[in-house]
Amino acid sequence: MAKKGKNSGGIGEFISTFVWAVGIAIVLRTFLFQPFNIPSNSMQPGLTKGDYIITSKYTLGYGRHAAEPIPFPVKKGRLFERSPKRGDVIVFRPEGKKINLIKRLVGLPGDQLQMVNGRLMLNGEAVETVNDGSEKRLDKFGTYQDTNVQREKLPGNETIAIYDAMTNSPSDNTSVFTVPAGHYFFLGDNRDNSLDSRFSVSQGGAGYVPAEALMGKAEFILLSVTDKFSLFKPWTWANMRGDRFLKGIK
C-alpha cells in the first residue's frame, strides 16, 4: 500500500509540474514574448524566409489576438495600449484572416500615403531615399537575382534598407491612402514583392490595420534555417544560417 501511495504521489507531482509549466508558458507568450517564423521574402533584406523571430507584447499592449488561439477579452484598441512608432516592424493579423503578417509601420492615423514611381510619399512629401547599388536576392523560386537596394529614412527613424526588385511594378504607383483613426498602414521592405496595406484584404493584402489587430513588435532573429532544415531530422541541422543567430531587427 505504501508503495502505491508513493507512485500516486509521483504521478500527481508530475501532473502538477506539467500544469504549472504550461501555465507559465501561456502567460509568457500572452504578455511578454512570442516567437514567429517568417514564411516569405516580403521583408527582405532585413528579414528572409526561414527566420525565426521573437516579438515583444508589452511594447504595444494587448489586443484581441494576444493569447491566440484563446480569445483575449478586447474588442477595440489594446489593453495597456502603447502607441507604436513609425518604422517599427510589427506582427499583426489582418481583418477577417486567420494568418499573421509581419510588415513595417509607415503610416499613422491621419497620415496620407502614396507610391509615385516606386517612391513613398508621406503627407505630400517624398520620403528621403537614396540608391545604394545592388545585391543578390533569393526569390521565391530559389533563384538569386540582382536587385536594386535603396536606403530610406522615415521621419523620426533610422535609415533602413529596402529592395526595388522591379521597374514599373503594379505597386509602384498608387492612389492616395488616408489612414483612418485607430488604424495603421504597413509596407513590406521588399516593396515589389509584398501584399501589404497597398492592397485590400479582399485582394490578399493587409488593408488598413486596426489597433487591436497588432500582436507584437519584432525584436530580434532567434535563428534562421533553409528549406532543407527539419527539427526532427538531425542530419539537416547544419542547414542553419550561422550569420543570423540573435540578430537584431531594425
Sequence and secondary structure as in RCSB ss.txt:
>XXXX:A:sequence
MAKKGKNSGGIGEFISTFVWAVGIAIVLRTFLFQPFNIPSNSMQPGLTKGDYIITSKYTLGYGRHAAEPIPFPVK
KGRLFERSPKRGDVIVFRPEGKKINLIKRLVGLPGDQLQMVNGRLMLNGEAVETVNDGSEKRLDKFGTYQDTNVQ
REKLPGNETIAIYDAMTNSPSDNTSVFTVPAGHYFFLGDNRDNSLDSRFSVSQGGAGYVPAEALMGKAEFILLSV
TDKFSLFKPWTWANMRGDRFLKGIK
>XXXX:A:secstr
 HHHHHHHHHHHHHHHHHHHHHHHHHHHHHHTEEEEE  SSTTTTTS TTEEEEEESTTT B TTTTTTS  S S
SS BT     TT EEEE  TT SS EEEEEEE TT EEEEETTEEEETTEE EEEEEEEEEEE TTS EEEEEEE
EEE TTS EEEEEE STT TTSS   EE  TTEEEEE SBGGG  STTS GGGTS  SEEGGGEEEEEEEEEEEB
 TT  TT GGGTT B GGGTTEE  
